[in-house]
Amino acid sequence: MSSRQKLIVIVGPTASGKSELAVRLAKKFNGEIISADSRQIYRGLDIGTGKISKKEMRGVPHHLLNVAEPKQQLTVVGFRRLAGQVVRGITSRGKIPIIVGGTGFWIDALIYNINLPTVPPNSRLRKKLVKKRPAELLKILQKLDPRRAKTIEQKNPRRLIRAIEVAKIMGEVPRLVKHSPYNVFWLGLRPSKTVLRRKIEARAATMIQKGLIKETKKLLRQGMSKKRIQELGFEYRGALSALEQKLPRSELLYYLVRYTLKYARRQMVWFRRNSKIHWIRSPSQLNGTNIKKTLFCFLASRSHPSKS
Protein backbone atom coordinates (compact mmCIF):
# COMPACT_ATOMS: atom_id res chain seq x y z
CA MET A 1 0.00 0.00 0.00
CA SER A 2 1.15 3.51 -0.74
CA SER A 3 1.07 6.78 1.16
CA ARG A 4 2.57 8.71 -1.73
CA GLN A 5 1.13 12.03 -2.87
CA LYS A 6 -1.86 11.50 -5.16
CA LEU A 7 -1.97 13.12 -8.57
CA ILE A 8 -4.36 12.98 -11.50
CA VAL A 9 -2.63 13.10 -14.88
CA ILE A 10 -4.64 13.84 -18.03
CA VAL A 11 -3.01 13.12 -21.38
CA GLY A 12 -3.98 12.79 -25.03
CA PRO A 13 -3.40 14.32 -28.45
CA THR A 14 -3.79 18.02 -29.14
CA ALA A 15 -7.39 19.26 -29.52
CA SER A 16 -8.81 16.19 -27.75
CA GLY A 17 -10.42 18.16 -24.88
CA LYS A 18 -7.83 17.72 -22.11
CA SER A 19 -8.24 21.23 -20.71
CA GLU A 20 -12.03 20.91 -20.52
CA LEU A 21 -11.77 17.58 -18.72
CA ALA A 22 -9.15 18.93 -16.31
CA VAL A 23 -11.39 21.87 -15.34
CA ARG A 24 -14.36 19.54 -14.81
CA LEU A 25 -12.34 17.28 -12.51
CA ALA A 26 -10.79 20.21 -10.65
CA LYS A 27 -14.27 21.62 -9.92
CA LYS A 28 -15.54 18.20 -8.85
CA PHE A 29 -12.61 17.12 -6.68
CA ASN A 30 -11.20 20.41 -5.34
CA GLY A 31 -8.15 20.39 -7.59
CA GLU A 32 -5.70 22.81 -9.13
CA ILE A 33 -4.26 22.38 -12.61
CA ILE A 34 -0.61 22.22 -13.63
CA SER A 35 0.06 22.68 -17.35
CA ALA A 36 2.63 20.28 -18.79
CA ASP A 37 2.94 21.91 -22.19
CA SER A 38 6.39 22.81 -23.48
CA ARG A 39 5.12 25.96 -25.26
CA GLN A 40 2.18 27.21 -23.20
CA ILE A 41 4.70 27.82 -20.43
CA TYR A 42 5.89 30.87 -22.43
CA ARG A 43 4.39 34.35 -22.27
CA GLY A 44 2.90 35.72 -25.47
CA LEU A 45 2.37 32.36 -27.19
CA ASP A 46 -1.39 32.29 -26.76
CA ILE A 47 -3.05 31.73 -30.12
CA GLY A 48 -0.43 29.45 -31.68
CA THR A 49 -0.42 27.10 -28.69
CA GLY A 50 -4.19 27.04 -28.13
CA LYS A 51 -3.72 28.32 -24.59
CA ILE A 52 -6.77 28.11 -22.32
CA SER A 53 -8.58 31.42 -21.71
CA LYS A 54 -9.56 32.89 -18.32
CA LYS A 55 -13.21 32.22 -19.12
CA GLU A 56 -12.49 28.55 -19.92
CA MET A 57 -10.61 28.17 -16.62
CA ARG A 58 -13.93 28.77 -14.78
CA GLY A 59 -12.14 30.04 -11.70
CA VAL A 60 -9.88 27.01 -11.33
CA PRO A 61 -6.24 27.95 -10.55
CA HIS A 62 -3.89 27.05 -13.42
CA HIS A 63 -0.14 26.86 -12.92
CA LEU A 64 2.90 27.00 -15.24
CA LEU A 65 1.24 29.07 -17.93
CA ASN A 66 3.04 32.28 -18.97
CA VAL A 67 5.97 31.85 -16.58
CA ALA A 68 8.93 32.01 -19.00
CA GLU A 69 10.17 34.36 -21.71
CA PRO A 70 9.99 32.76 -25.18
CA LYS A 71 13.30 34.24 -26.34
CA GLN A 72 15.03 31.79 -24.02
CA GLN A 73 14.41 28.07 -23.92
CA LEU A 74 13.04 26.49 -20.74
CA THR A 75 14.33 22.92 -20.53
CA VAL A 76 12.55 19.85 -19.24
CA VAL A 77 14.88 20.01 -16.22
CA GLY A 78 13.60 23.52 -15.45
CA PHE A 79 10.01 22.39 -15.90
CA ARG A 80 10.46 19.43 -13.57
CA ARG A 81 11.87 21.70 -10.86
CA LEU A 82 9.05 24.27 -11.20
CA ALA A 83 6.32 21.64 -11.39
CA GLY A 84 7.63 19.83 -8.32
CA GLN A 85 7.40 23.08 -6.34
CA VAL A 86 3.84 23.68 -7.56
CA VAL A 87 2.76 20.13 -6.66
CA ARG A 88 4.02 20.65 -3.11
CA GLY A 89 2.21 23.99 -2.89
CA ILE A 90 -1.12 22.56 -4.06
CA THR A 91 -0.81 19.63 -1.67
CA SER A 92 -0.07 21.96 1.25
CA ARG A 93 -3.42 23.66 0.55
CA GLY A 94 -5.22 20.33 0.84
CA LYS A 95 -6.04 20.17 -2.87
CA ILE A 96 -5.47 17.61 -5.61
CA PRO A 97 -2.81 18.43 -8.25
CA ILE A 98 -4.08 17.71 -11.77
CA ILE A 99 -1.35 17.53 -14.41
CA VAL A 100 -2.60 18.16 -17.94
CA GLY A 101 -0.74 18.36 -21.22
CA GLY A 102 0.40 16.78 -24.44
CA THR A 103 4.17 16.91 -23.91
CA GLY A 104 4.71 13.29 -22.89
CA PHE A 105 8.40 13.59 -22.11
CA TRP A 106 7.83 16.49 -19.71
CA ILE A 107 5.04 14.60 -17.93
CA ASP A 108 7.17 11.47 -17.53
CA ALA A 109 10.13 13.53 -16.29
CA LEU A 110 7.94 14.92 -13.49
CA ILE A 111 5.97 11.80 -12.60
CA TYR A 112 8.93 9.41 -12.59
CA ASN A 113 11.52 11.92 -11.36
CA ILE A 114 13.70 10.93 -14.31
CA ASN A 115 17.39 11.73 -14.05
CA LEU A 116 17.94 13.44 -17.36
CA PRO A 117 21.23 13.20 -19.26
CA THR A 118 23.63 16.04 -18.52
CA VAL A 119 25.24 16.08 -21.94
CA PRO A 120 26.96 19.44 -22.52
CA PRO A 121 26.47 21.30 -25.82
CA ASN A 122 28.95 20.29 -28.53
CA SER A 123 29.66 23.45 -30.54
CA ARG A 124 31.72 21.64 -33.19
CA LEU A 125 28.96 19.09 -33.83
CA ARG A 126 26.29 21.80 -33.84
CA LYS A 127 28.15 23.81 -36.49
CA LYS A 128 28.07 20.77 -38.77
CA LEU A 129 24.47 19.84 -38.04
CA VAL A 130 22.99 23.34 -38.34
CA LYS A 131 23.73 23.25 -42.08
CA LYS A 132 21.51 20.21 -42.60
CA ARG A 133 17.80 20.12 -43.38
CA PRO A 134 15.39 18.64 -40.80
CA ALA A 135 14.88 15.54 -42.98
CA GLU A 136 18.64 14.90 -42.98
CA LEU A 137 18.84 15.42 -39.22
CA LEU A 138 15.98 12.98 -38.71
CA LYS A 139 17.81 10.28 -40.70
CA ILE A 140 20.88 10.71 -38.50
CA LEU A 141 18.75 10.43 -35.35
CA GLN A 142 16.93 7.36 -36.68
CA LYS A 143 20.26 5.54 -36.87
CA LEU A 144 21.38 6.65 -33.41
CA ASP A 145 18.12 6.44 -31.44
CA PRO A 146 15.15 5.02 -33.43
CA ARG A 147 12.71 5.29 -30.51
CA ARG A 148 13.40 8.99 -29.98
CA ALA A 149 13.09 9.59 -33.72
CA LYS A 150 9.51 8.29 -33.66
CA THR A 151 8.30 10.79 -31.06
CA ILE A 152 10.38 13.92 -31.71
CA GLU A 153 9.00 16.94 -33.58
CA GLN A 154 10.45 16.09 -36.97
CA LYS A 155 10.53 19.61 -38.40
CA ASN A 156 12.22 21.20 -35.39
CA PRO A 157 15.97 21.44 -36.09
CA ARG A 158 16.84 22.59 -32.57
CA ARG A 159 15.28 19.54 -30.96
CA LEU A 160 16.69 17.20 -33.59
CA ILE A 161 20.21 18.57 -33.11
CA ARG A 162 19.95 18.26 -29.33
CA ALA A 163 18.68 14.68 -29.60
CA ILE A 164 21.59 13.79 -31.90
CA GLU A 165 23.99 15.46 -29.50
CA VAL A 166 22.70 13.35 -26.60
CA ALA A 167 22.59 10.13 -28.65
CA LYS A 168 26.18 10.62 -29.83
CA ILE A 169 27.32 10.51 -26.21
CA MET A 170 24.85 8.05 -24.69
CA GLY A 171 23.85 5.92 -27.66
CA GLU A 172 20.19 4.92 -27.69
CA VAL A 173 18.76 6.24 -24.44
CA PRO A 174 17.92 3.12 -22.39
CA ARG A 175 14.37 2.29 -21.43
CA LEU A 176 13.87 3.43 -17.87
CA VAL A 177 12.47 1.27 -15.11
CA LYS A 178 9.72 3.60 -14.04
CA HIS A 179 8.85 4.00 -10.38
CA SER A 180 7.07 7.15 -9.35
CA PRO A 181 7.40 9.06 -6.09
CA TYR A 182 3.70 9.89 -6.66
CA ASN A 183 0.51 7.83 -6.53
CA VAL A 184 -0.91 8.55 -9.98
CA PHE A 185 -4.29 8.13 -11.63
CA TRP A 186 -3.71 8.26 -15.39
CA LEU A 187 -6.59 9.42 -17.56
CA GLY A 188 -6.37 9.74 -21.34
CA LEU A 189 -8.56 11.30 -24.03
CA ARG A 190 -8.56 9.48 -27.34
CA PRO A 191 -11.31 10.66 -29.72
CA SER A 192 -12.05 8.66 -32.86
CA LYS A 193 -9.97 9.64 -35.90
CA THR A 194 -12.98 11.34 -37.49
CA VAL A 195 -13.81 13.37 -34.38
CA LEU A 196 -10.19 14.31 -33.75
CA ARG A 197 -9.74 15.50 -37.33
CA ARG A 198 -12.87 17.64 -37.04
CA LYS A 199 -11.60 19.13 -33.77
CA ILE A 200 -8.17 19.81 -35.29
CA GLU A 201 -9.74 21.52 -38.31
CA ALA A 202 -11.83 23.73 -36.00
CA ARG A 203 -8.78 24.49 -33.84
CA ALA A 204 -6.71 25.53 -36.87
CA ALA A 205 -9.50 27.74 -38.23
CA THR A 206 -9.89 29.39 -34.81
CA MET A 207 -6.16 30.12 -34.64
CA ILE A 208 -6.25 31.94 -37.96
CA GLN A 209 -9.46 33.78 -37.05
CA LYS A 210 -8.06 34.90 -33.67
CA GLY A 211 -4.91 36.29 -35.27
CA LEU A 212 -2.07 33.76 -35.45
CA ILE A 213 -0.28 35.84 -38.07
CA LYS A 214 -0.72 38.99 -35.99
CA GLU A 215 0.69 37.20 -32.93
CA THR A 216 3.72 36.08 -34.95
CA LYS A 217 4.22 39.66 -36.21
CA LYS A 218 4.17 40.85 -32.60
CA LEU A 219 6.91 38.39 -31.66
CA LEU A 220 9.05 39.76 -34.50
CA ARG A 221 8.41 43.34 -33.37
CA GLN A 222 9.49 42.39 -29.86
CA GLY A 223 12.86 41.38 -31.24
CA MET A 224 12.49 37.62 -31.46
CA SER A 225 14.64 36.11 -34.19
CA LYS A 226 13.04 34.23 -37.08
CA LYS A 227 15.10 31.20 -36.10
CA ARG A 228 13.61 31.20 -32.59
CA ILE A 229 10.08 31.67 -33.95
CA GLN A 230 10.58 28.61 -36.15
CA GLU A 231 11.68 26.63 -33.09
CA LEU A 232 8.41 27.40 -31.32
CA GLY A 233 6.41 24.97 -33.43
CA PHE A 234 4.84 24.40 -36.82
CA GLU A 235 2.05 26.91 -36.11
CA TYR A 236 4.55 29.76 -35.89
CA ARG A 237 6.64 28.38 -38.77
CA GLY A 238 3.53 28.38 -40.94
CA ALA A 239 2.53 31.91 -39.90
CA LEU A 240 6.08 33.16 -40.53
CA SER A 241 6.09 31.53 -43.97
CA ALA A 242 2.78 33.27 -44.72
CA LEU A 243 4.20 36.61 -43.56
CA GLU A 244 7.23 36.14 -45.81
CA GLN A 245 4.94 35.10 -48.69
CA LYS A 246 6.62 31.69 -48.89
CA LEU A 247 3.26 30.11 -48.10
CA PRO A 248 0.05 31.57 -49.60
CA ARG A 249 -2.26 32.68 -46.78
CA SER A 250 -5.05 30.71 -48.42
CA GLU A 251 -3.02 27.53 -47.75
CA LEU A 252 -2.23 28.24 -44.09
CA LEU A 253 -5.32 26.38 -42.83
CA TYR A 254 -4.38 23.25 -44.79
CA TYR A 255 -0.79 23.54 -43.53
CA LEU A 256 -1.91 23.78 -39.89
CA VAL A 257 -4.31 20.84 -40.16
CA ARG A 258 -1.73 18.63 -41.88
CA TYR A 259 1.00 19.27 -39.32
CA THR A 260 -1.35 19.10 -36.34
CA LEU A 261 -2.50 15.64 -37.46
CA LYS A 262 1.12 14.54 -37.72
CA TYR A 263 1.85 15.95 -34.27
CA ALA A 264 -1.20 14.20 -32.78
CA ARG A 265 0.02 10.87 -34.20
CA ARG A 266 3.44 11.37 -32.60
CA GLN A 267 1.81 12.21 -29.27
CA MET A 268 -0.18 8.98 -29.38
CA VAL A 269 2.96 6.96 -30.19
CA TRP A 270 4.34 8.22 -26.88
CA PHE A 271 1.18 7.72 -24.80
CA ARG A 272 0.37 4.24 -26.15
CA ARG A 273 3.48 2.94 -24.42
CA ASN A 274 1.83 3.66 -21.08
CA SER A 275 -0.46 0.73 -20.20
CA LYS A 276 -1.60 2.49 -17.01
CA ILE A 277 -3.73 5.09 -18.82
CA HIS A 278 -7.53 4.78 -18.52
CA TRP A 279 -8.76 5.86 -21.97
CA ILE A 280 -12.05 7.59 -22.80
CA ARG A 281 -13.33 9.15 -26.03
CA SER A 282 -14.51 12.51 -24.67
CA PRO A 283 -14.81 14.44 -21.38
CA SER A 284 -18.56 13.69 -21.20
CA GLN A 285 -17.96 9.94 -21.58
CA LEU A 286 -16.34 9.78 -18.14
CA ASN A 287 -19.81 9.82 -16.53
CA GLY A 288 -20.87 6.65 -18.32
CA THR A 289 -17.88 4.46 -17.46
CA ASN A 290 -16.52 2.51 -14.53
CA ILE A 291 -13.46 4.75 -14.71
CA LYS A 292 -15.32 7.45 -12.78
CA LYS A 293 -15.99 4.97 -9.94
CA THR A 294 -12.34 3.92 -9.96
CA LEU A 295 -11.29 7.57 -9.77
CA PHE A 296 -13.69 8.20 -6.85
CA CYS A 297 -12.22 5.20 -5.01
CA PHE A 298 -8.68 6.35 -5.76
CA LEU A 299 -9.32 9.80 -4.28
CA ALA A 300 -11.43 8.58 -1.36
CA SER A 301 -8.97 5.97 -0.09
CA ARG A 302 -6.32 7.04 2.40
CA SER A 303 -3.83 4.75 0.73
CA HIS A 304 -4.36 3.16 -2.65
CA PRO A 305 -2.28 0.79 -4.73
CA SER A 306 -0.67 3.01 -7.34
CA LYS A 307 -0.78 2.11 -11.02
CA SER A 308 2.34 4.19 -11.58
C-alpha positions in Angstrom: 0.0 0.0 0.0 1.1 3.5 -0.7 1.1 6.8 1.2 2.6 8.7 -1.7 1.1 12.0 -2.9 -1.9 11.5 -5.2 -2.0 13.1 -8.6 -4.4 13.0 -11.5 -2.6 13.1 -14.9 -4.6 13.8 -18.0 -3.0 13.1 -21.4 -4.0 12.8 -25.0 -3.4 14.3 -28.4 -3.8 18.0 -29.1 -7.4 19.3 -29.5 -8.8 16.2 -27.7 -10.4 18.2 -24.9 -7.8 17.7 -22.1 -8.2 21.2 -20.7 -12.0 20.9 -20.5 -11.8 17.6 -18.7 -9.1 18.9 -16.3 -11.4 21.9 -15.3 -14.4 19.5 -14.8 -12.3 17.3 -12.5 -10.8 20.2 -10.6 -14.3 21.6 -9.9 -15.5 18.2 -8.8 -12.6 17.1 -6.7 -11.2 20.4 -5.3 -8.2 20.4 -7.6 -5.7 22.8 -9.1 -4.3 22.4 -12.6 -0.6 22.2 -13.6 0.1 22.7 -17.3 2.6 20.3 -18.8 2.9 21.9 -22.2 6.4 22.8 -23.5 5.1 26.0 -25.3 2.2 27.2 -23.2 4.7 27.8 -20.4 5.9 30.9 -22.4 4.4 34.4 -22.3 2.9 35.7 -25.5 2.4 32.4 -27.2 -1.4 32.3 -26.8 -3.0 31.7 -30.1 -0.4 29.4 -31.7 -0.4 27.1 -28.7 -4.2 27.0 -28.1 -3.7 28.3 -24.6 -6.8 28.1 -22.3 -8.6 31.4 -21.7 -9.6 32.9 -18.3 -13.2 32.2 -19.1 -12.5 28.6 -19.9 -10.6 28.2 -16.6 -13.9 28.8 -14.8 -12.1 30.0 -11.7 -9.9 27.0 -11.3 -6.2 27.9 -10.5 -3.9 27.1 -13.4 -0.1 26.9 -12.9 2.9 27.0 -15.2 1.2 29.1 -17.9 3.0 32.3 -19.0 6.0 31.8 -16.6 8.9 32.0 -19.0 10.2 34.4 -21.7 10.0 32.8 -25.2 13.3 34.2 -26.3 15.0 31.8 -24.0 14.4 28.1 -23.9 13.0 26.5 -20.7 14.3 22.9 -20.5 12.5 19.8 -19.2 14.9 20.0 -16.2 13.6 23.5 -15.5 10.0 22.4 -15.9 10.5 19.4 -13.6 11.9 21.7 -10.9 9.1 24.3 -11.2 6.3 21.6 -11.4 7.6 19.8 -8.3 7.4 23.1 -6.3 3.8 23.7 -7.6 2.8 20.1 -6.7 4.0 20.6 -3.1 2.2 24.0 -2.9 -1.1 22.6 -4.1 -0.8 19.6 -1.7 -0.1 22.0 1.3 -3.4 23.7 0.6 -5.2 20.3 0.8 -6.0 20.2 -2.9 -5.5 17.6 -5.6 -2.8 18.4 -8.2 -4.1 17.7 -11.8 -1.4 17.5 -14.4 -2.6 18.2 -17.9 -0.7 18.4 -21.2 0.4 16.8 -24.4 4.2 16.9 -23.9 4.7 13.3 -22.9 8.4 13.6 -22.1 7.8 16.5 -19.7 5.0 14.6 -17.9 7.2 11.5 -17.5 10.1 13.5 -16.3 7.9 14.9 -13.5 6.0 11.8 -12.6 8.9 9.4 -12.6 11.5 11.9 -11.4 13.7 10.9 -14.3 17.4 11.7 -14.0 17.9 13.4 -17.4 21.2 13.2 -19.3 23.6 16.0 -18.5 25.2 16.1 -21.9 27.0 19.4 -22.5 26.5 21.3 -25.8 29.0 20.3 -28.5 29.7 23.5 -30.5 31.7 21.6 -33.2 29.0 19.1 -33.8 26.3 21.8 -33.8 28.2 23.8 -36.5 28.1 20.8 -38.8 24.5 19.8 -38.0 23.0 23.3 -38.3 23.7 23.3 -42.1 21.5 20.2 -42.6 17.8 20.1 -43.4 15.4 18.6 -40.8 14.9 15.5 -43.0 18.6 14.9 -43.0 18.8 15.4 -39.2 16.0 13.0 -38.7 17.8 10.3 -40.7 20.9 10.7 -38.5 18.8 10.4 -35.3 16.9 7.4 -36.7 20.3 5.5 -36.9 21.4 6.7 -33.4 18.1 6.4 -31.4 15.2 5.0 -33.4 12.7 5.3 -30.5 13.4 9.0 -30.0 13.1 9.6 -33.7 9.5 8.3 -33.7 8.3 10.8 -31.1 10.4 13.9 -31.7 9.0 16.9 -33.6 10.4 16.1 -37.0 10.5 19.6 -38.4 12.2 21.2 -35.4 16.0 21.4 -36.1 16.8 22.6 -32.6 15.3 19.5 -31.0 16.7 17.2 -33.6 20.2 18.6 -33.1 20.0 18.3 -29.3 18.7 14.7 -29.6 21.6 13.8 -31.9 24.0 15.5 -29.5 22.7 13.3 -26.6 22.6 10.1 -28.7 26.2 10.6 -29.8 27.3 10.5 -26.2 24.8 8.0 -24.7 23.8 5.9 -27.7 20.2 4.9 -27.7 18.8 6.2 -24.4 17.9 3.1 -22.4 14.4 2.3 -21.4 13.9 3.4 -17.9 12.5 1.3 -15.1 9.7 3.6 -14.0 8.8 4.0 -10.4 7.1 7.2 -9.4 7.4 9.1 -6.1 3.7 9.9 -6.7 0.5 7.8 -6.5 -0.9 8.6 -10.0 -4.3 8.1 -11.6 -3.7 8.3 -15.4 -6.6 9.4 -17.6 -6.4 9.7 -21.3 -8.6 11.3 -24.0 -8.6 9.5 -27.3 -11.3 10.7 -29.7 -12.0 8.7 -32.9 -10.0 9.6 -35.9 -13.0 11.3 -37.5 -13.8 13.4 -34.4 -10.2 14.3 -33.8 -9.7 15.5 -37.3 -12.9 17.6 -37.0 -11.6 19.1 -33.8 -8.2 19.8 -35.3 -9.7 21.5 -38.3 -11.8 23.7 -36.0 -8.8 24.5 -33.8 -6.7 25.5 -36.9 -9.5 27.7 -38.2 -9.9 29.4 -34.8 -6.2 30.1 -34.6 -6.3 31.9 -38.0 -9.5 33.8 -37.0 -8.1 34.9 -33.7 -4.9 36.3 -35.3 -2.1 33.8 -35.4 -0.3 35.8 -38.1 -0.7 39.0 -36.0 0.7 37.2 -32.9 3.7 36.1 -35.0 4.2 39.7 -36.2 4.2 40.9 -32.6 6.9 38.4 -31.7 9.0 39.8 -34.5 8.4 43.3 -33.4 9.5 42.4 -29.9 12.9 41.4 -31.2 12.5 37.6 -31.5 14.6 36.1 -34.2 13.0 34.2 -37.1 15.1 31.2 -36.1 13.6 31.2 -32.6 10.1 31.7 -33.9 10.6 28.6 -36.1 11.7 26.6 -33.1 8.4 27.4 -31.3 6.4 25.0 -33.4 4.8 24.4 -36.8 2.0 26.9 -36.1 4.6 29.8 -35.9 6.6 28.4 -38.8 3.5 28.4 -40.9 2.5 31.9 -39.9 6.1 33.2 -40.5 6.1 31.5 -44.0 2.8 33.3 -44.7 4.2 36.6 -43.6 7.2 36.1 -45.8 4.9 35.1 -48.7 6.6 31.7 -48.9 3.3 30.1 -48.1 0.1 31.6 -49.6 -2.3 32.7 -46.8 -5.0 30.7 -48.4 -3.0 27.5 -47.7 -2.2 28.2 -44.1 -5.3 26.4 -42.8 -4.4 23.2 -44.8 -0.8 23.5 -43.5 -1.9 23.8 -39.9 -4.3 20.8 -40.2 -1.7 18.6 -41.9 1.0 19.3 -39.3 -1.4 19.1 -36.3 -2.5 15.6 -37.5 1.1 14.5 -37.7 1.9 16.0 -34.3 -1.2 14.2 -32.8 0.0 10.9 -34.2 3.4 11.4 -32.6 1.8 12.2 -29.3 -0.2 9.0 -29.4 3.0 7.0 -30.2 4.3 8.2 -26.9 1.2 7.7 -24.8 0.4 4.2 -26.1 3.5 2.9 -24.4 1.8 3.7 -21.1 -0.5 0.7 -20.2 -1.6 2.5 -17.0 -3.7 5.1 -18.8 -7.5 4.8 -18.5 -8.8 5.9 -22.0 -12.0 7.6 -22.8 -13.3 9.2 -26.0 -14.5 12.5 -24.7 -14.8 14.4 -21.4 -18.6 13.7 -21.2 -18.0 9.9 -21.6 -16.3 9.8 -18.1 -19.8 9.8 -16.5 -20.9 6.6 -18.3 -17.9 4.5 -17.5 -16.5 2.5 -14.5 -13.5 4.7 -14.7 -15.3 7.5 -12.8 -16.0 5.0 -9.9 -12.3 3.9 -10.0 -11.3 7.6 -9.8 -13.7 8.2 -6.8 -12.2 5.2 -5.0 -8.7 6.4 -5.8 -9.3 9.8 -4.3 -11.4 8.6 -1.4 -9.0 6.0 -0.1 -6.3 7.0 2.4 -3.8 4.8 0.7 -4.4 3.2 -2.6 -2.3 0.8 -4.7 -0.7 3.0 -7.3 -0.8 2.1 -11.0 2.3 4.2 -11.6 
